[in-house]
């Protein structure tokens, strides 16, 4: 088990899969407007469900601002709620209200009473004791559109263009432990610059990622380039030439996904099937441009179920011995990788009110992953000095901007790419 491989897998999961909150609270479940939502850190106080303020703001599309360590304001769609740790009195707009339980600090989080705060922002809250299910429901519109309506219109507007470019900058902090002990020189602070271009038909994707350490040492930068079409995947690792492998997905799978993405209604339905919870955030204006804001979080359990179904579809019809490896083995490896992975992943999409194009995407993710080494190799009858378990705690925040809609796709020169030969 190699540390570099684990780090690479961590980066891949953060950059490829768009979000999957976990940290589930016991057996209590939560539904928001009929969709299953991740519920983290819940506890009961005087029969009131208490949740972290960050969990509520994420689910409700609200924002929180702190005026001191104990005083904070939650805002959502023009409504404001002033709260203080340890005080049951709160101010909803200019109206004084009394909470059943005061906000409380537990560890690094501040907890608030879920029902009372949800009611303050227009949610109807119900509790099903038999199913241990909390439900939050409200009708939320922007200019007469639901979140799904807006996404469908945004996707339709984007489909008028066959290509788009992207640029992103992310701050990353990562800590690695082996068998519960910190690893020397295994705490990293770095930036990741991502750029690329996507073409829908025929499918082409080019991505370049530059990882830079916080020290600013340019010699320590590492760049990875990836290019793919429907048949092949090309990779250029630091200091190496382009290599090529067969795409580890069937042509039928690519066609199916293209059909889904070409139909905005099907695309939104697939997002819901994969456990993506969507809600409106506060509208904003950036550099004179007005934006709708759509927040997204993902239920990890629902995502895993949807992912397994997706992988089964992707692997159908692929020969069992290809340049990219045995498809069954690839599927098993990814399932095992996700099994011991916990993610708290959320993002916000800023949709231009005039064009309905998604111009900006903001990411905030945390990944905690454990990988076990079931059978350490032995040398002269003794186990090698390799850990039985490696744990990675990685946090990533950053923005992605979308530009160049309709520009010609610029593919890299991969004519000299060398085929990856399996042993």
N, C-alpha and C positions, 0 to 999 in steps of 0.2 A: 504494500500500500504506500503510494508515494504522495508526499504532501503537495507537490506541484499539481498532480492530477486532481486532488481534492479541491484545491483552490480554483483550478480551471472549471470544474463542475459547478462550483458555487457561483462564479461569475456567469456561467452559461445559464444557470437557472434564474438568476436575478434578471438578466438582460432579455431572456426569451419569453418566460412565462409572466404574464402581467397579473399578477397579484394573487396572493392567496392568504388572507389573514387566518390565523388559527388561535392558539391560546384559549381553547374552549373552556367554558366554566361548568365543570361537572356535567350533569345530564340536562340542565336547563337549556331550552332552545328558544330562538328568537326569530320571528317573522316580521318583516317590514313591508307593508303593502303587498302581502302574499308571497314575498320572496324570502327564502331562508337566509339569515344574516349571521355572520360570525359574532359571537358574544364572548367577551373576554373579561376575566377578573370579577365576575358578579359575586356579591355576597348579600346576605339578608341582615337588616337592622330594624328591629321592631316591626317585622313582617313587611318591610319595604325592600325592594330590590335596589341595590346600590351598584352603579357601574362607573368606570372611569370616565371623566368628562371627555377625554379624547375619543373614547369609544362612541359616546353619544353624538358628538359633533360630526364624527365620520359618517355615522348612519343617517343623521338628519340633514347632512349637507350644510351644517352650521360652522361658525368660526368662534374661537375663544381667544380673548385678549386678557392679559394679566396686568393689573395696575399695581399689584404687590404680590408677595409670596402667598397671601391668603385671600386676596380679592380678585375676582375675575368677572368678565362679561361674556355671555354667549349671545351671538347675533345670528339671525337667519331670516332672510327675505323681509328685512325691515323691522323685525321684532327684536327686542333686546331684553335680556334677563341678567340683572346684577346679583351676584351671589358672593358669599364669604364663608370661608372654612369655619366651622363651629357655630354658625348662626342660622337659625331657622327662618329668620326674616329675609326676604328677597324682594327685589324691585323689578316688576314686569312692566316695561315701559315706564309710566309714571304712577303705577298702581302697586301698593304694598301688598305682598302675599306672604303666607306662612307655609313653609314646607313641613311635611310630616317628620322628616329627619334632616338634620343639618349636614351640609357637605363635610366630608372628613378626609384627612390625609392617611393613607396607608402605603408605607414604603415610599416610592417615588411618584405615586399617583394620587390624584384627588378624586374622590368618589361622590356622586350625586344621586339623589333618589330618581330612579328611572321614570316612574309613572307621573310624578308631579312635574318634572321638567318636560317630559314629552307632552303632557296636557298643555303646558304653557305655550308650546309651539304648534298646537293644533292637532296633535295625534290623539286618536281614540285608542286607549290601552286596555287590553283584556288579558286575563290569565286563565289557562286551562290546567288545572291541577293534575288531572289524570295523565296528560301528556307532558307535563312540566314545560308548557309552552307559553311564552309571552308574545302577544301580537300587537303591533303598532300599525295603525292605518290612518291615512289622510289623503285627500285629493290635492295634488300639487301640480300647478300649471304655470307655464311661462308663455305669455302671449297666446293663451288658448291651447298650448301643446303640453302633453305629458312628456316625461323623459324619453320614453320609447318613440313617441312621435318626433321629437327633436332629433334623435339619433338617426331615425329612418330618413328624415329630410337631409340631414348632414351627409349621410352616406350617399344618398342620391346625388347631391351636389358634387361630391368628390368624384363620383363615377364619370362625370363629364370630362375628367382628365384621366389619362391612362398612366401617368407617371407623377411621382413627387419625390422631393429630396428632404433630408432631415439632418439636423445637427443637434447634438446634445452634450451637456457637460454635467458630470456627476461627481460628488464628493463621496468617497468610500472609506469606511473604517472597518478593520477586520482584526479579529483576535483568534488565535489557534491554541488549543490545549490538547495535550496527549496524555491519556489516562488520568485526566483531571488536573494535570500540572501545566502551567504556562510554559510555552516553548520559547526559548531564547531567540530573539530577532524574529518573532512570529506575530508581532503586533504591527499592523500596517495602517498608515493613513496615506491616501493617494487620491488622485483625480483620474477620471476616465473621460476622454473626449471621443464621442461617437459621431460618425458621419456616414452618409450613405444615400442610396437611391433605390426606389422600388418601382417596378413596372408590372402592371396587372396582366396584360395580354399581349404577346406571350409572356409568361412569368419570368422575371429576372430580378434578382436581389443582389445588391452590392453593399457591404458594410466594412468600415474600417474603424478599429478601436485602438486608441493610444492610451496606455496606462502610464502615468507619471507619479513618482513618489513625492511625498510632501517636501522632501529636501530640496527639490528643484534641480536635481542632478539630471541634466539632459541625457547623459550617457546611460542612465539607468532606465530610460524610457523603453517601453516595449509596445510594438505595434502588431496587431493581428488583422489580416484582411480576409474576408469571406465573400465568395461569389457563388451564386447558384442559379440554375434554371430548372426546368421540370425533370431533367434527366441526370444532371451531374452536380456535385458540390465541390468547390475549389477552396483550398485554404492556404494562406501564406503566413507561416509562423515567423517570429522574429529571427532574422539572419538566415532564413531559408528561402528556397524557391517555391513557386506554386506547386501544390500537389492536388490530385483529383481522385475522387471516389464516386461510385454510383450513388445516386440519391436513395437514402434508406426508406423511401416511401413509394408506394405503387402509383403508376400513372392514373389509375382509376381514382385514387384518393385525392390527387391534385385536382382532377377534373371536378370531383364532388365538392371540394373546398372552394374552387373558383365559382361553381354554380351557386353555392351558399353566399359567397361574398358579393356576387353580382345581384343578389336579391336582398335589399336592405332588411325586409321583414324576417327573412330566414337568418340573416346575420345577427340581428338583435335576439332572435329566439335561441340561437346557439350560444350567445353570451350568457343568457339566463340559464341554459342547460349546464353550462360550465361553472355555475355558481357565482356569477358576477352580479353584485348588487349595485344598482344605479340610483342616484338621487341628485336633485338639483342643489348646487351650492349658491352662494350669493353672487349675483351678477356683478361684473367688474368692468372698469374702463382702464385700458393700458395704452399709453401713448396716443390717446385720442380715439382709440378703437374700442367699441362696446362689445362685450362678450357674455354669452351664456356660459355658466360653469356646470359641468356634470361631474360628480364625484363617483368613484368606483372602488369597491372593495370586493374581496372574493372569499367565499366559504371554502376552506381547504378540503373538508371532507367531500363536499359536493364536487369540487374540482377534481379530486382524485378519481371519483367515480366516472365523471365525464371524460377525464384523460384516458382512463383504461379503455373505455369504449372507442375513443378516437384512435388510440394506438392500434387496437384490433382492426379497425377499418384501414388504417394506413399500411399495415403489414400484409393484408390479404393480397395474394397473387404475386408476392415477391419470392424469387428463388431462395432456397435456404442457404446458399453459399454465394455471396456477392463480395465485391471489393470493399464494401463498407461494413462487412461483417454479417453474421447470422442474424436475421431480423428478430427471431425469437429471443436470442440472447440480448439484443439491443433493448427489446421491450422489457425483458426481465430485469436488466440492469437499471433502466430508468425507474421501474416500479420500486425496486429495492432502494434506489436513491431517494425517491419521494417518501418512502415508508418512514424513515427516521428524520424527516425534514419538517421543520415548522417555519412558516412564513407569515409575516404581518406586512402585507403589501397593499398599498393603496395609491391611486393616482387621480388626478383631476384633468379633465379635458376642457380647454377654452375654445368655444365655438363662436366664430365671428358672426355677430347678429345680422350683418348685411349680406355676407356671402354664404353663411352657414358652413364654412370650411373650418375644420379643427386646426387652428393655427399653432397652439401651444399645448404641451402635455407636461404636467408636473408629477414627479414620482417621489414616493417616500416608502422605503422598503427595509425590512429587517429579515434576515435569514439565519436560523439556527439549525445546524445540521450535524448529525453524528454518523460516523462511518466506522463499522466494526471490522476487524481483521480476524475472520473465523479460524484461520489455520496459519499461524506464523511459521515461516520456513525455519528449519533447524540446520545448524552447521556444527559438525563434530559432536552431535548429540545434544547441543545446547540451542535454545531459541535465539534467533537473531535479535539484535537490539532494535526491535520495531514495536510500536505501541499496539495495544489491543483495540484501542478506540481513539479516534481523532474527532475533536469537536471544533466546529467553526462558528463564530458569531460575527456576522457581517451586516453592516448598515450602509444604506445608499440613499442619497437624496440628490435630486437634480431636475433639470428641465430639458425638454426636447421641443424644437421649433420645426414647423413644416413649411417648406418653401418650394419654389420651382415646379409648380403644378403644370403639367403638360410639356415640360422640357424633354428633349430627346434623351433616351437612356444612354449613358456612357459606360460601356462594359470594359473592365480591365483586360489587358492582353494575357490570356491564359493558354496561348497556343503551345507553350513549352512546358506545360504542367506535367509532372511526373506522376504516374499512377501509384497509389499506395498498394503495396503488395503485402498481403497477410502471410505470416509464417505458416 
